[in-house]
Amino acid sequence: MDAPTRLSESIEKEIVSTSSGDTVTLVWQNLTISSQTRSSWTTIVHNVSGTLLPGSLVALMGPSGAGKSTLMAALAHRSSADITTTGEIRLNGNRTGPYMYNISGIIYQDELFGGELTVGEHMHLMANLKLGPSMSTHRKHVLINDLLIQTNLLQSYHTRIGQVGVRKTISGGERKRLAFAVELLSHPKILFCDEPTTGLDSYNASQVVQMMRRLTRSGTSVMCTIHQPSDELFYMFDSVILLSNGRTAFMGRPHEAIRFFDRLGVVRPEHCTTAEYFIGCLSSCRNTSNRVRPESICDQYERSDVYHQQKLLISSEILLSEYGYRSSFETSESHLRNNWFYTLNCLIRRNFLCSHRNPQLQYMKLAQRLVIAILVGLCFSSTIDLSQSGAQAVQGIIFLIVSENTFLPMYAVLSVFPESFPLFLRERKANLYGTAQFYIAQIVAMLPFVLLESTTFILIVYYLAHLRPTLLGLVCTVAACTLVMNVSMACGCFFSTMFSSVPMAMSYLVPFDYILMITSGIFIRIWTIPKVLRWMPFISWMMFASEAISVAQWDGIDYLDCEGIPDRACLHDGDDVLQQYSFGRQHLPLDFIALIVQYFLYHGLALLFLHKRASKS
Ligand SMILES: Nc1ncnc2c1ncn2[C@@H]1O[C@H](COP(=O)(O)OP(=O)(O)OP(=O)(O)O)[C@@H](O)[C@H]1O
């Protein structure tokens, strides 16, 4: 078959009609996509070419594992870090780059939302993140209302989104439509949708395809992967791309596809839809009854007229854009993100909303702390006095206070980052915010409750146990406890960002607990630790906190009762008690400085690990 040397009339018309205005044309040529594992490369998509014309609705179809999602992610410039692409992808002649986040939207197969928010709150948050402060609140409100009407979601404005499998509130169809509404906020010129109809009944699936069809009328191009649509839906697409084992088996109009397959001599089974017929032909395992193997279909496509027309179309598009017939747009990365603090503020508000929506858990934690505080306080209420056993009781309660403010908060935050990582990764990839904004917003949102918890706990224990009734004693103890709780949370965040799952983080945190306890200063004198392990106290805040609180309790106490105890074994005053534990009152400022340094150190490391993990994903 000779290759055509000029474009068919219909394609020429298409090019002319789209060669002006604020539209975009996406072309990809000789595209090969590979993934890198530890030792080898696997090619997922082999040397494919194609076009996505303005205002067209394109279906990307093929058997499972054919490479549809991989190809779509590459076209949308959203491939994961282990994916390498060779070949060309051009948008109006420009090589694609991070600017694609501004120009295109993507709807993933599994939508991720902050499930505690309502539909309206989620839309407002995303409008703020995507559109920034330059658009007025009123205009955003009008736009959101308009989009919710278009996606038939206005009645769900105040309904909580919920989480699939946890507390589902809006339906699967509504979740898909919400994902559409969010992407439409920024008027994308191209919308990529990964299996938008999967899991929906035929009515909802049809609604989604109709919605995509309506979108194309305003010039937006839509490409979606779709599994076995009904014939009614299939013919709603302008063009279909069929993939088989990473190769293009066909690209063109639906009726051309039927003609192409019929000419191959494939037997079409009765009672099967057109899409089922194609997928059956392209599945290696399912087309044994047919004479034509999937590889042969791809070979025949590459020799077909339709293929050569496509190749000409791609070359013409590249030429048109090079001669300036395609509108240009902002491709620099500098203009992609909003004001740093504005975005941070949006994220903090989202986190506050989410945590306040579920106050039961917070109240439970507070109640648990109150019970422990009352129990500890009452147990020690008649033990603290200026005697030898009183000194032992004070050091005992200091250990309990420090431990209580260490282990609970440290373990409580372990799940924070593994749980929020998928949503963070997706929103970060969409360039809505950076790692630091996300991390800081998480910490700030936790802060008020943490402060309330630690202060309430220490005040109750302090009062009930009759610890030293001086302002310095109280202030130092409250300040040290608050810092301990914050450092513990920072360390928990560090472990939480270092590992991808809570059990993994937990298995490394347990041995770390022993370092904390051994170096707390209560069980062993620090200077007796072997030289090779002398670094241990420097990563343990329990020692610094115990020393600070001990100094606050014993500084200036010049008498302790030694009745019935040999003079050598007796602690005569506060200094003796401090010496007994190798503590020194001159260390007090250093203790606080060390706690503050550790706070920033653990948070800094956590941020670094989170950034590294996100960049690698
Ligand atoms: N990052 C990756 N690393 C390694 N292999 C990958 C990666 N992404 C995809 N693959 C592999 O590439 C192949 C194609 O995957 P892809 O998700 O693109 O298929 P698909 O056609 O969208 O399938 P489905 O219809 O089932 O979603 C699969 O075998 C998959 O395991």
The ligand as a MOL file (V3000), in Angstrom:
LIG
                    3D

  0  0  0     0  0            999 V3000
M  V30 BEGIN CTAB
M  V30 COUNTS 31 33 0 0 0
M  V30 BEGIN ATOM
M  V30 1 N 6.1600 2.8290 37.0480 0
M  V30 2 C 6.1280 1.5920 36.5350 0
M  V30 3 N 7.1360 0.7320 36.7620 0
M  V30 4 C 7.1170 -0.5130 36.2570 0
M  V30 5 N 6.1240 -0.9990 35.4880 0
M  V30 6 C 5.1010 -0.1970 35.2210 0
M  V30 7 C 5.0430 1.1370 35.7270 0
M  V30 8 N 3.8830 1.6910 35.3260 0
M  V30 9 C 3.2500 0.7480 34.5830 0
M  V30 10 N 3.9830 -0.3680 34.5260 0
M  V30 11 C 3.6470 -1.5960 33.8140 0
M  V30 12 O 3.3220 -1.2490 32.4900 0
M  V30 13 C 2.2440 -1.9990 32.0160 0
M  V30 14 C 1.1450 -1.0720 31.5130 0
M  V30 15 O 0.5690 -0.4210 32.6190 0
M  V30 16 P -0.6230 0.6180 32.4520 0
M  V30 17 O -1.1110 0.9610 33.8040 0
M  V30 18 O -0.1890 1.7160 31.5840 0
M  V30 19 O -1.6750 -0.2940 31.6940 0
M  V30 20 P -3.1780 0.0090 31.3310 0
M  V30 21 O -3.3280 -0.2870 29.8990 0
M  V30 22 O -3.5730 1.3660 31.7770 0
M  V30 23 O -3.8980 -1.1100 32.1980 0
M  V30 24 P -5.3370 -1.0670 32.9400 0
M  V30 25 O -6.3570 -0.9440 31.8600 0
M  V30 26 O -5.3900 -2.3970 33.6160 0
M  V30 27 O -5.3120 0.0920 33.8840 0
M  V30 28 C 1.8020 -2.8990 33.1520 0
M  V30 29 O 2.3530 -4.1790 32.9480 0
M  V30 30 C 2.3950 -2.2550 34.3650 0
M  V30 31 O 2.7330 -3.2080 35.3380 0
M  V30 END ATOM
M  V30 BEGIN BOND
M  V30 1 1 1 2
M  V30 2 1 2 3
M  V30 3 2 2 7
M  V30 4 2 3 4
M  V30 5 1 4 5
M  V30 6 2 5 6
M  V30 7 1 6 7
M  V30 8 1 6 10
M  V30 9 1 7 8
M  V30 10 2 8 9
M  V30 11 1 9 10
M  V30 12 1 10 11
M  V30 13 1 11 12
M  V30 14 1 11 30
M  V30 15 1 12 13
M  V30 16 1 13 14
M  V30 17 1 13 28
M  V30 18 1 14 15
M  V30 19 1 15 16
M  V30 20 2 16 17
M  V30 21 1 16 18
M  V30 22 1 16 19
M  V30 23 1 19 20
M  V30 24 2 20 21
M  V30 25 1 20 22
M  V30 26 1 20 23
M  V30 27 1 23 24
M  V30 28 2 24 25
M  V30 29 1 24 26
M  V30 30 1 24 27
M  V30 31 1 28 29
M  V30 32 1 28 30
M  V30 33 1 30 31
M  V30 END BOND
M  V30 END CTAB
M  END
